[in-house]
Amino acid sequence: MKVYEHLKNIISEKGAGYLVLIDPDHVESNKLPEFLSYCESAGVDGLLIGGSLMIHGDLKATIATVKEHSKLPVVIFPGSVSQVTPNADAILFISLISGRNAEQLIGKHVLAAPFLKKYDLEPISTGYMLIESGSSTTAEYISGSKPIPRNKPEIAAATALAAEYLGMKMVYLEAGSGAEKNVPNEMVKLVSSQISIPLIVGGGIKSAQSAREKVENGAGIIVTGNYFEDENNWSKIKDFAEAVHIKNSIIV
């Protein structure tokens, strides 16, 4: 089964899906197998791997380690064309629709497309929106684009609807890695009410309750990353998974 169909099935069966982001630049390779064990036992639905800027990390090696120690679907979350590699299951084929930088809308995709075909890598076309989060993020700086103001949910909703009409399969609201503030629930609710494709929400989600609120307001997939770079938080992964899988759990 294709990863995209797998994720849609999870949303249908569990109410929402839960993905954990692994940034090769911020993971200790010797601790990765243990972290993956936590993810699998907690009920995580898949793994995103990548980052906006990679200095020390090795994406291909990280994916190889993940594939060796886990059966979870591996989806590349690319920060650049150089992060396209053949040993993953799929790739979020991201178009930065919140900005007006043509390279991030279509330019980089032209360079990446032949590699996706060569590697037989499943592309999941995704309309990606940076949302103001209280501080400048790496993604914002690297992409050379301004985020959508957090108090302007109507802009995000109209942009998401345009993405669906352009044929994109998912929309991603991103506050940014380690964001001070996550995407407002009001924005999640309005965007989800306007589109019929899955809505991903990530960035700055630091509690299971916050994750549940995003799902209750219409998010189809929740992504956490930076919070679990601290191994002291690994024991909480199950709480997040149970909060996201709204059809399977009840939070008091």
N, C-alpha and C positions, 0 to 999 in steps of 0.2 A: 504494500500500500504506500502511496506517495505520502510524504510528510504533511503536506497541506491538508489532504483528506484526513489523515490521522488526527491533526489538530482540530479540525472541524468536528470530528466524531467525539473527541474529548469534551469540547464545548457543549455538544448536545447531551452527552451522557453525564457529565459532572457539573455542568453549569458554567464552568470556565476552566481554562488550562493554566498551568503554572510552569514557567520556564526560568531556569537559573542561568545567569550570564557569567561566563568565565573569561576573564581578561588575561591572556598569557603573560602580560607584563606585570600582573599583580598576583600571580599564583606561584606558590612554592611547589615545584614539580614533585618533590619527595612526599608532600602531603596531599597531592591530588587524588591518589587512590582512596584514601580515607574519606576525603570530602565527597567523592563520588558515591561511596558506600552510604553516607548520610543521605544524599539526594535520592538514591534508589529506594532505600528503606522508608523514606519520608513520603514517597508518592509523587515526586517531581515528574512532570510529563515530558520534559525534554531539556536540552542544553543549547544555549547560544554561546558561541565562542568567537571572540574578536575584540577590537577596541579602536577608539578614535585615533590613537597614536601608539605605535608599538616601537619601543626602544630596545628592550632587553629580551622580550618574549619571543618564543618560537611557535607560531601558530600551528604549523604542520606537526611538530613534535607533540604539542599539547593535544591536538586532535587524536594523534596516534595513541597516546596514553589513555585518553578518554575511551576510545574504541576498544582498547585492550581490557579495561576494567569496568566498563558499563555497557548496557544494552539500550540505553536511552537514545532517542534520535538526536543527532548532532547537526545543528544548523549554524552556518557561518553568519556572523553579524559583522559585516565588513566595514572597516574604516578607510580602506583604500583598495585599489585594484590588486595590489600586491598580496592582499589577504584572500585571494581566490585560490583555493587548493583542492585537489581532487579527492581527498580522503574523508570528506564530510558527506552527510546524507542530503543536505539541501543548503540553500543560501537565501537569506533575505535580500532580494534584489531591490535595494532601497533607492527611492527617488526623494530627495529632500524638498518636498512640496511646500514647506513653510517659508522657504527662501526663494531668491530670484537669481541664484548663481547657476548659470546654464550647465557648468561642468558637473554640478551635483544633481541637476535635474535629468540630464541625458548624456553629457559628455563622457563621464567615466564609464557609463554603462555600455557605450559603443566599444570601448577598449576591453571591457570585461566579457562581453557576450560571446566572442569566439572561444574563450577559455571554458565558459560554462558548457558550451556545446561539445568541446573536445573532451572534457572531463565527465560528461553526462551527469552534470550536477543539477539537481532540481531547483529552478529559480522560483521563488515565491515573491511576486511583485508586491511591493509594500510602499504605500505613501507615508513618508516619515516626516513628522512635524516636531520641531524643537519648541518647547514651551518654556516661557520665562519661569525661572526657579529661585530667584533671589540672588544669584551670583552667576558670573560668566562661566560657562562650561567648556571643556576641551572640544566637544563636538561643535559648539558654536564658533569657537576661535578657528579651528581647522577648516571648517566649511565656509567661513567668511560670510555667514548669514545671521540675521537677527532672529531671535525667537519670537513666537507669537505672544503678545502680552497675556498674562494669566487672567486678567480681568476682561478679556475679549473672547468669550467662548463662541460667539457667533462667527468670528473669523475662522476659528478652528473647525466649526461645524460645516461652513460653506466650503472650506478647503478639502475636508474629508469627503464631502459629497462629490466634489469635482474629481477626486481620486477614484471614487467608485465608478463614476461615469466614464472615466478614461480607461476603465477595465482593470484597475489594480485589485488584488485579491485581499489585501489587508490594509489597515491604517494603524499607524504607531504614534501614540502621543508620548513624547520623551522629555522628561525634565532634565535629564543628564545624570551622569555617574556622580554619586555623592551629593546630589542636589540638596540645597537647604530646604526647599519646599517641593513637595511632589505635585503632580498635576491636580488642579482643583476638581473636587467631585462634581461641581456644577458644570464644568467643561466636559468631563467624561459623560455625564448624563445627556447633555445637549448633543454632543457628537454622536453618541450611540443611538439617539432617537432619530437621527437623520440618515443613517446608513444601514445597509443590510449585510455588509461584509464584516468579518471579525475585527474587533477593536483591541489593539494591544496597548497596555499602559505600563510605563516603567520610569524609573528614576526617583530616588528619594523616598522609596517606600520602605519604612524601617520598622513596621509592626504588622502583625497578622491582622489586627483590627483595621488598619489603613488599607491593607490588601482587600479585605472583605468589603469595605466601603466602596472601593473602585468597582468590584464585581456587582454589588447591589445597584450601582449607578450605570451599569451597562457594559463594563469591560469584559471582553471575551477571553483575554489572555493577560496575565500579570507577569512581569519580569522583575526580578531582583538580582542585584549583582554586588555592588560595593559593600552592602551590609554584611554579606557572608564572606568577605575577604578576611574578616576577623574570625578566627577559628573558635573564639569563645561564644560565637553566635550560632555555630553549626547545629546545636541541639534544638534550635528554634525553627529549623527548616520544616519540620513536620507541622508545626503550628501554622506556618504560612500556607502549606499545601492544603491543610484541612479548611482553612479560612477561604481559600480560593475555590475549592471544590464544594460549592455552595449547595449542590444537590445531595451531597454525601455527609455533610456535617452541620452541626449547630454550635455557634459560639454564644456563650452566655455573657 
